[in-house]
Amino acid sequence: MRRRDFLQTTLAAGTAALSWTLLPPMSARAADSDLVEVTLEARPYRYPRVTGANFTGLAYNGQVPGPLLRVRYGQSFRARFINHTGSGSTVHWHGMILPNDMDGVPYVTQAPVPNGGEFLYSFKPDPPGFRWYHSHVGDQDARGLFGAFLVEDPREPRADVEVVLILHDVPDLHSLHAALAGTSDAPMYLPPGLTATGMRAQPAPSRMSGMSGMSSSAGPMRMGDGLKYLSHCINGAAYPQTRPLILKVGQTVRLRVLNASPTLTHYVRLAGHELRVTHSDGNPLVRPVTVDALRIGVAERYDAWFEVTRPGAWLLESLMGAHGGRRQAMVIRTADAAAHPLQVPPQSLAGARLFTYGLAGDGVPLAAGTPESFGAANVRRTLLLGGGTPGHPHWTIDGKVWPNAPRIDVRHGDRVEIAFENPTDMDHPMHLHGHIFELIEVSGERLRRPLAKDTSLVPAGGTARWRFWADSPPGRWMLHCHNLVHQMDGMMTEVDYVHRA
């Protein structure tokens, strides 16, 4: 596939980017080429009215989200990055195992590309699955520098219809600066019907509990970190400006859903349907699970399937994007849907089967008071996540902020286990660059089917445990919270390969 042909494809996809991006099969010509070449140009961008926001941000190639990048697994990839943002910038290839100097971390793996400058990223995308790309400089990703990257595995079965959905929230930058200083007065929310941690749905209210005045409304709570948002979008548009996805009865649909929010965990429901989840962060689950709603932490991705079994019209909605008078939603319908009323998902998650790590990983409680073996590891570290207290805005690892947080030194071939302890009242979506780890434990629940991931939520007041092989290309690989406020305020360290060749 030549660069010119690929750019024509991505520009055509950009015209369909309001609320969803359809994934037709790759052409034989595109799939047979050894190399895919693209140009990504970052510039200031005035958000259009369909976003529902009066906002000037940044964009790749004049669109938010940036162009969908697609390669067949095994192809090589080159991206010519041109920076016209007005300051330094880089591109991070999230979820990829690649040479360390291609990872896009300023002052760690490369110098920032200066305004007016260029940089050539060149690597073979690995592993296959749903990845993404974004700036790793300051608040540039929150302002619009992000996009989806699909590494297609030709061995995987295709659905009749395949769609990429990117959930993204347009921040109030004044609120962001206040949150970084620890002075924001913005409320924090959880959808109704969740437990206080947001990690599980409450039981369905009984008739008696309803009569007693019990409320399932969570109201102002903890996810969001005090950040105000101007709008909540799906692929560049806010409801009702999102474009309907029109399907046929009998079709199977695969939704590839990315949470590109700066801070919000999203809870997604499709009215009238269950969702069969097959992949987490682009990596296949050992066994698919069927749920009523997805819980998607910042930077996480899920592949969710459903079948159209009857005519109708149904709203797909993120309940986290429903506050503030704006809804983050889109209509999915059949062609004859005019004869059917629009079905809206329940606004409470009480009684819903919510995607959780324990459900997907067949979690079992650890035996109380007894040590639990998670297998051999020759590097073990426990990281204490802290900070965010009133008057002390910094977010820390072991009481330190980047670049002074303790690093994790490994040698190639090490078996590494990292345990996180989170006594704070915020979930932390922790992300490891350049590796796929196994999530093996969450808050006292051992996962009998570990989840292969690159990002996982460490629950408020809880714990999590990862295991991985140190078999990536040598270098310095960042480990940080993907909540933008927490990352910028210091919750970041690195896995450092010592005795690098």
Secondary structure, DSSP 8 states (H G I E B T S, - for coil): --HHHHHHHHHHHHTTTTT-EE-----HHHHH-SEEEEEEEEEEEE--GGGT---EEEEETTBSS---EEEETT-EEEEEEEE-SSS-B--EEET----GGGS--BTTTB--B-TT-EEEEEE---SSEEEEEE--STTTTTTT-EEEEEEE-TTS---SEEEEEEEEEEE-HHHHHHHHHT------B--TTB-TTSSSB-----HHHHHTT------B-STTTT--EEEEEETTB-BTSS--EEE-TT-EEEEEEEE--SS--EEEEETT--EEEEEETTEEEEEEEEESEEEE-TT-EEEEEEE--SS-EEEEEEGGG-STT-BEEEEEEETTGGGS-EE---S--TT--B--HHHHTTEEE--TTS-------SEEEEEEEEEEETTEEEEEETTB-TTSS--EEE-TT-EEEEEEEE-SSS-EEEEETT--EEEEEETTEEEEEEEEESEEEE-TTEEEEEEEE--S-SSEEEEEE-SHHHHHTT-EEEEEESS--
